[in-house]
Amino acid sequence: MKKIAVLALLIVSAVAVRSQSLIDSIGDPSFILRDTISERLAEFAVSRNQSLVSQPRIKELEYEIKKTRAAWLNNFAASGNLNENNMQPQREGQNIYFPRYNFGVTIPIGSLFTKAYDTKIAKLRHEQEVYNHNSDIEMLKTAVKVRYQNYLSNRYLVALHEAVIQDEKVLLSVVESKFDVNEVTLDAYTVASRRYNDALAKKVDLLKNVNTSKLELESLLGVTLEEAMQEMNSGNN
């Protein structure tokens, strides 16, 4: 019995050291969840978003600017006619020199101002769309990074909780051994068993959080995380 107790204590100590080592590493200021993977995933998500890549609205407004710049030409009206005297046979006293023709151009003065304003409005719309486009890119990148952070955090919590489960399992094993030889009461055994089951239930909840955060990340990537990692790695080769 003493050998079992000593063995259990050694196992508990080993698990505790492993758990404490992970806790210490997370508490270290140099330990950060953000890494190059989140940056690469953010760029990957942007590259797969066709509306961001093709920029259809920005291109449309660029054409609109060119259109408004050229539209002022539509307001010019030209007219002309030949002098009839130059078309008839010469007669005595006829002026055959000028004017040989008449030519005129009509320019609506107001259009010179309105078309300039139309061009300015088109430019402002284009600038606003470029700003919105860049904002959408940054928002997507931030969302990817945040969700990857959540995914990593949940994975670390599962790793930490695994040490707790091992602790509870070892303690339950010790209590069971003592209960078999009537060294502890049924209540003590029940408490140890309940603690272990609670730890297992907590693990299920933590794993659900891992899967949920992974799905949320993948909804932004457009593919599974594994596929995204594979594509990124193949692109570096």
Long-range contacts (C-beta under 8 A, 24 or more apart in sequence): 1-177, 1-178, 1-181, 1-183, 4-174, 4-177, 5-174, 5-177, 8-170, 8-171, 8-173, 8-174, 8-177, 11-166, 11-170, 12-167, 12-170, 12-171, 15-163, 15-166, 15-167, 15-170, 16-163, 16-167, 18-163, 19-160, 19-163, 19-164, 19-167, 22-156, 22-159, 22-160, 22-163, 23-160, 26-156, 33-149, 33-152, 33-153, 33-156, 34-145, 34-149, 37-148, 37-229, 38-144, 38-145, 38-148, 38-149, 39-145, 40-232, 41-144, 41-145, 41-148, 41-217, 41-221, 41-228, 41-232, 42-140, 42-141, 42-142, 42-144, 42-145, 43-141, 44-221, 44-228, 44-231, 44-232, 45-140, 45-141, 45-144, 45-220, 45-221, 45-222, 46-137, 46-140, 46-141, 48-221, 48-222, 48-223, 49-140, 49-222, 52-133, 52-136, 52-137, 52-140, 55-133, 57-129, 57-133, 58-126, 58-129, 58-130, 58-133, 61-122, 61-125, 61-126, 61-129, 62-126, 64-122, 64-125, 64-126, 65-119, 65-122, 65-123, 65-126, 67-122, 68-115, 68-118, 68-119, 68-121, 68-122, 69-119, 71-115, 71-118, 72-111, 72-112, 72-115, 75-107, 75-108, 75-111, 75-115, 76-105, 76-106, 76-107, 77-105, 77-106, 78-103, 78-104, 78-105, 78-106, 79-103, 79-104, 79-106, 80-104, 140-220, 143-220, 144-217, 144-220, 144-221, 147-213, 147-216, 147-217, 147-220, 148-217, 150-213, 150-216, 150-217, 151-210, 151-213, 151-214, 151-217, 151-225, 153-213, 154-206, 154-209, 154-210, 154-213, 155-210, 157-206, 157-209, 158-203, 158-206, 158-207, 158-210, 161-199, 161-202, 161-203, 161-206, 162-203, 164-199, 164-202, 165-196, 165-199, 165-200, 165-203, 168-192, 168-195, 168-196, 168-199, 169-196, 171-195, 171-196, 172-196
